[in-house]
């Protein structure tokens, strides 16, 4: 079985999901070990191996720049960044936020720049990494004090940001000149616990988790939105980890502490497959490279 591309097209009636985002919350990280696995373009998995055995990682997010995987973790409220190069070697983790108050992190890519959003004290901060390795200073983009989770994704030169506050979902845009739009309400149901966003070309995909069910909607390049559609109505999903590249969407879910995965391409959805039956997964994150590799990060 091959993971194929959608060739930049999605039929209006086809549901879609994508990108990497950490699940919200500040659950105990005692004994936590971070594992990395890869599904190649031929749909085979390479096998999970531990890359961080420090035991104190509470949150994780991932994103890709070309074939390189960037992993951002939260440990004891501080934020660390490391890279898995396309060849498979890893850099050592580098602390990029030592404030000690971060409860959630999200990663997105705009061109060759890696963007990171963090939640601390219910407020959202944003920074990015130039391709030279230089990090900008974090800036406050939402000081309302009520945000529980953030997700980000790039489309061309534009960064899209979705936040969850009071169970509602808000969306805003950072333009290429650095200016921001005001947040707009896109889901006022009041029961959303997690949101994930990403792009497949010029289209933004938004997935939400509410009541153990997974819903998705699409923002077309003209700014219009589809209505949310039910993707997984089993009622037992606890987390999402999503990945997307131009024409290929990946979705991983946690149910009963185990990880399941499927993808969407031009032929529709692949079967749902059990990837990690450990039964004790605490957190997941995912990201898809431009070579159709899906990277899955699990915290156990």
C-alpha positions as CSV (number, residue, x, y, z in Angstrom):
1,X,0.0,0.0,0.0
2,X,1.3,3.4,-1.0
3,X,0.6,6.7,0.7
4,X,-0.4,8.9,-2.2
5,X,-1.0,12.6,-2.7
6,X,-4.3,14.4,-3.2
7,X,-2.6,16.5,-5.9
8,X,-3.7,19.6,-4.1
9,X,-7.4,18.9,-4.4
10,X,-10.0,17.9,-1.9
11,X,-13.6,17.2,-2.9
12,X,-16.0,19.3,-1.0
13,X,-17.6,16.3,0.6
14,X,-14.3,14.7,1.8
15,X,-13.3,15.3,5.4
16,X,-9.7,16.1,6.2
17,X,-7.3,16.6,9.1
18,X,-3.7,17.6,9.8
19,X,-0.6,18.9,11.9
20,X,1.4,18.4,15.0
21,X,0.1,19.6,18.3
22,X,0.6,18.6,21.9
23,X,-2.5,17.6,23.9
24,X,-3.5,20.1,26.5
25,X,-3.1,19.6,30.2
26,X,-0.4,19.3,32.8
27,X,-0.5,15.7,33.8
28,X,2.3,14.3,35.9
29,X,5.3,13.4,33.9
30,X,6.8,11.0,36.4
31,X,8.7,8.3,34.6
32,X,8.0,9.7,31.2
33,X,10.0,8.5,28.3
34,X,9.7,10.0,24.8
35,X,9.7,7.6,21.8
36,X,9.9,8.3,18.1
37,X,8.5,6.3,15.2
38,X,8.2,6.9,11.4
39,X,5.8,5.6,8.8
40,X,7.5,5.7,5.4
41,X,5.8,6.5,2.1
42,X,5.2,2.8,1.5
43,X,3.1,2.7,4.7
44,X,5.6,0.6,6.7
45,X,6.6,1.6,10.2
46,X,10.3,1.8,11.2
47,X,9.7,1.0,14.9
48,X,9.7,3.1,18.0
49,X,12.8,4.0,19.9
50,X,13.4,6.2,22.9
51,X,15.1,9.6,22.3
52,X,14.5,11.3,25.7
53,X,14.6,9.2,28.8
54,X,14.8,12.2,31.2
55,X,11.5,11.2,32.8
56,X,10.2,14.8,33.2
57,X,8.7,15.6,29.8
58,X,5.0,16.7,30.2
59,X,4.2,18.1,26.7
60,X,5.5,17.6,23.2
61,X,4.9,19.0,19.7
62,X,6.5,18.4,16.4
63,X,6.9,20.1,13.0
64,X,8.9,19.6,9.8
65,X,11.1,21.9,7.7
66,X,11.7,19.9,4.5
67,X,12.8,16.5,5.6
68,X,14.0,17.6,9.0
69,X,11.9,16.9,12.1
70,X,11.8,19.5,14.9
71,X,10.6,18.4,18.3
72,X,9.7,20.8,21.1
73,X,9.2,19.5,24.6
74,X,8.0,21.0,27.9
75,X,9.8,19.7,31.1
76,X,9.2,21.3,34.5
77,X,7.6,24.2,32.7
78,X,10.6,24.9,30.6
79,X,10.8,24.5,26.8
80,X,13.4,22.6,24.8
81,X,14.1,22.2,21.1
82,X,15.9,19.5,19.2
83,X,16.2,18.4,15.5
84,X,16.2,15.0,13.9
85,X,17.9,15.6,10.6
86,X,16.7,14.0,7.4
87,X,19.5,11.5,7.7
88,X,18.3,10.2,11.0
89,X,20.8,11.8,13.5
90,X,19.6,14.0,16.4
91,X,20.9,17.2,17.9
92,X,21.0,17.6,21.7
93,X,18.1,19.5,23.2
94,X,18.5,23.2,23.7
95,X,16.5,25.2,26.2
96,X,14.6,28.0,24.5
97,X,12.3,29.1,27.4
98,X,13.4,28.9,31.0
99,X,10.5,30.7,32.5
100,X,9.2,27.6,34.2
101,X,5.5,28.3,33.6
102,X,4.7,26.8,30.2
103,X,1.8,24.3,30.3
104,X,1.4,23.6,26.5
105,X,3.3,24.1,23.3
106,X,2.6,24.0,19.5
107,X,4.8,24.0,16.4
108,X,4.2,25.2,12.8
109,X,6.2,26.0,9.8
110,X,6.2,29.0,7.5
111,X,8.7,28.4,4.7
112,X,12.0,27.6,6.4
113,X,11.0,29.3,9.7
114,X,9.9,27.2,12.6
115,X,7.2,28.9,14.7
116,X,6.5,28.0,18.3
117,X,3.5,29.0,20.4
118,X,3.3,28.4,24.1
119,X,0.7,28.7,26.8
120,X,1.6,30.1,30.2
121,X,-0.8,31.3,32.8
122,X,-3.6,31.1,30.2
123,X,-1.8,33.5,27.9
124,X,-0.3,32.7,24.5
125,X,3.2,33.7,23.4
126,X,4.7,33.4,19.9
127,X,8.3,33.2,18.6
128,X,10.1,31.8,15.6
129,X,13.4,30.3,14.6
130,X,15.2,31.7,11.5
131,X,16.8,29.1,9.2
132,X,20.1,30.4,10.6
133,X,19.2,29.0,14.0
134,X,18.5,32.3,15.6
135,X,15.3,32.6,17.8
136,X,13.2,35.7,18.1
137,X,12.1,36.9,21.6
138,X,8.7,35.6,22.6
139,X,5.9,38.1,22.2
140,X,2.4,38.0,23.9
141,X,-0.3,37.5,21.3
142,X,-3.2,36.6,23.7
143,X,-3.2,38.0,27.2
144,X,-6.8,37.1,28.1
145,X,-5.6,34.5,30.6
146,X,-8.2,31.9,29.6
147,X,-6.5,29.9,26.9
148,X,-6.0,26.2,27.6
149,X,-4.5,25.1,24.3
150,X,-3.0,26.5,21.1
151,X,-2.3,25.0,17.6
152,X,-0.5,26.6,14.7
153,X,0.1,26.0,11.0
154,X,1.6,27.8,8.1
155,X,0.1,28.4,4.6
156,X,2.6,30.1,2.3
157,X,3.9,33.2,4.2
158,X,0.9,33.2,6.6
159,X,0.7,31.6,10.1
160,X,-2.7,30.4,11.3
161,X,-3.4,30.1,15.0
162,X,-6.3,28.3,16.7
163,X,-6.9,28.5,20.5
164,X,-9.2,26.8,22.9
165,X,-10.7,29.0,25.7
166,X,-13.7,28.0,27.7
167,X,-14.3,25.0,25.4
168,X,-14.7,27.4,22.4
169,X,-12.3,27.6,19.4
170,X,-10.9,30.8,18.0
171,X,-8.9,31.4,14.8
172,X,-6.6,34.2,13.8
173,X,-3.9,34.9,11.3
174,X,-0.4,36.4,11.4
175,X,0.4,38.1,8.1
176,X,3.9,38.1,6.5
177,X,4.5,41.6,7.7
178,X,4.1,40.5,11.3
179,X,0.6,42.0,11.9
180,X,-2.2,39.9,13.4
181,X,-5.9,39.7,12.8
182,X,-8.3,39.7,15.7
183,X,-9.4,36.2,17.0
184,X,-12.7,35.0,15.4
185,X,-15.0,32.4,17.0
186,X,-15.2,29.3,14.8
187,X,-16.7,26.8,17.3
188,X,-18.9,28.1,20.2
189,X,-20.1,24.8,21.4
190,X,-18.2,25.2,24.7
191,X,-17.1,21.5,24.9
192,X,-13.9,21.3,22.9
193,X,-10.9,20.0,24.7
194,X,-8.3,20.0,21.9
195,X,-7.8,21.5,18.5
196,X,-5.2,20.7,15.8
197,X,-4.5,22.6,12.6
198,X,-2.4,22.3,9.5
199,X,-2.4,22.8,5.7
200,X,-2.5,20.8,2.6
201,X,-1.3,23.4,0.1
202,X,-3.6,26.4,0.4
203,X,-6.3,24.8,2.5
204,X,-6.4,24.9,6.3
205,X,-7.7,21.9,8.2
206,X,-9.0,22.1,11.7
207,X,-9.7,19.1,13.9
208,X,-11.4,19.3,17.3
209,X,-11.8,16.8,20.1
210,X,-15.1,17.0,22.1
211,X,-16.7,14.3,24.3
212,X,-14.3,11.7,23.0
213,X,-15.3,12.3,19.4
214,X,-13.3,13.8,16.6
215,X,-14.7,16.5,14.3
216,X,-13.1,18.4,11.4
217,X,-13.7,21.3,9.2
218,X,-11.9,23.1,6.4
219,X,-11.0,26.7,5.7
220,X,-10.7,27.2,1.9
221,X,-8.2,29.7,0.5
222,X,-11.0,32.2,-0.1
223,X,-11.6,32.4,3.7
224,X,-14.8,30.4,3.7
225,X,-15.3,27.5,6.2
226,X,-17.1,24.2,5.8
227,X,-19.3,22.9,8.6
228,X,-17.7,20.5,11.1
229,X,-18.1,16.9,10.2
230,X,-17.8,13.8,12.5
231,X,-14.7,11.8,11.8
232,X,-14.6,9.5,14.8
233,X,-17.7,9.0,16.8
234,X,-16.5,6.2,19.1
235,X,-16.6,8.5,22.1
236,X,-13.3,7.2,23.6
237,X,-10.6,9.3,21.9
238,X,-8.5,11.2,24.4
239,X,-5.9,12.8,22.2
240,X,-5.1,13.8,18.6
241,X,-1.8,14.0,16.8
242,X,-2.0,15.1,13.2
243,X,0.3,15.6,10.3
244,X,0.0,17.1,6.8
245,X,1.9,17.9,3.7
246,X,0.7,19.1,0.3
247,X,-2.0,16.5,-0.6
248,X,-1.5,14.0,2.2
249,X,-3.2,14.1,5.6
250,X,-2.3,11.9,8.6
251,X,-4.3,11.5,11.8
252,X,-3.3,9.6,14.9
253,X,-5.5,9.1,17.9
254,X,-5.2,7.7,21.4
255,X,-8.0,5.5,22.8
256,X,-7.6,3.3,25.8
257,X,-4.0,4.4,26.0
258,X,-3.1,2.9,22.6
259,X,-2.3,4.8,19.4
260,X,-4.3,4.4,16.1
261,X,-3.4,5.9,12.7
262,X,-5.0,6.5,9.3
263,X,-4.4,8.9,6.4
264,X,-6.4,10.6,3.7
265,X,-5.2,10.7,0.1
266,X,-6.8,11.0,-3.3
267,X,-8.2,7.5,-2.9
268,X,-10.0,8.4,0.4
269,X,-9.3,7.3,3.9
270,X,-7.0,4.3,4.7
271,X,-8.1,1.7,7.2
272,X,-7.7,2.6,10.9
273,X,-4.6,0.7,12.1
274,X,-3.4,0.0,15.7
275,X,0.2,1.4,15.7
276,X,1.1,1.2,19.4
277,X,-0.8,-1.1,21.7
278,X,1.1,-0.1,24.8
279,X,-2.1,1.0,26.6
280,X,-0.2,3.6,28.6
281,X,0.4,6.4,26.2
282,X,0.3,9.8,28.0
283,X,0.9,12.3,25.2
284,X,1.4,12.1,21.4
285,X,2.5,14.5,18.6
286,X,2.9,14.1,14.9
287,X,4.3,15.7,11.8
288,X,4.5,14.8,8.1
289,X,7.5,15.6,5.9
290,X,7.5,16.7,2.2
291,X,8.6,13.1,1.4
292,X,5.4,11.7,2.9
293,X,7.0,10.4,6.0
294,X,4.8,10.6,9.1
295,X,6.7,11.1,12.4
296,X,4.9,9.9,15.6
297,X,6.1,11.0,19.0
298,X,4.7,9.2,22.1
299,X,5.2,9.9,25.8
300,X,5.0,6.8,28.0
